[in-house]
Amino acid sequence: MKPPLPGGALASNVEVTATTVRRGDIIQVGGRACRVSNLFQLPHGAKQLLFESGELLTIHTRTRLAAVRMTRRR
């Protein structure tokens, strides 16, 4: 079990793809942690991720990234 975070949330490490990525996921890109603020569907199953910093990242259907996902504690 992971230690609780302030506010009753738990952080878990997950592998995300274009299919499973969600708003709020934190992905490390170039040594910086970037939080996904919006997603845009592209042709052939790809997605474009908009980060809170305003930067964009396009991921292909076979792209796999490590992310931190915050989940509410029940």
Residue pairs with C-beta under 8 A, 6 or more apart in sequence:
2 10
2 11
2 12
4 10
4 73
5 11
5 70
8 72
8 73
9 70
9 71
9 72
9 73
10 70
10 71
10 72
10 73
11 68
11 69
11 70
11 71
12 68
12 69
12 71
13 66
13 67
13 68
13 69
14 20
14 25
14 66
14 67
14 68
14 69
15 64
15 65
15 66
15 67
16 22
16 25
16 27
16 64
16 65
16 66
16 67
17 59
17 61
17 62
17 63
17 64
17 65
18 45
18 46
18 47
18 59
18 60
18 61
18 63
19 45
19 61
21 27
21 36
21 39
21 47
21 49
21 59
21 65
21 67
22 36
22 39
22 69
23 36
23 37
23 38
23 39
24 35
24 36
24 69
24 70
25 35
25 36
25 67
25 68
25 69
26 33
26 34
26 35
26 36
26 67
26 68
26 69
26 70
27 33
27 34
27 36
27 49
27 57
27 65
27 66
27 67
28 34
28 66
29 51
29 55
29 57
33 68
34 51
34 52
34 53
34 55
34 57
35 51
35 52
36 49
36 50
36 51
37 50
37 51
37 52
38 49
38 50
39 47
39 48
39 49
39 50
40 47
40 48
40 50
41 47
42 48
42 58
44 61
45 60
45 61
46 58
46 59
46 60
46 61
47 58
47 59
48 56
48 57
48 58
48 59
49 56
49 57
49 58
49 59
50 56
51 57
59 65
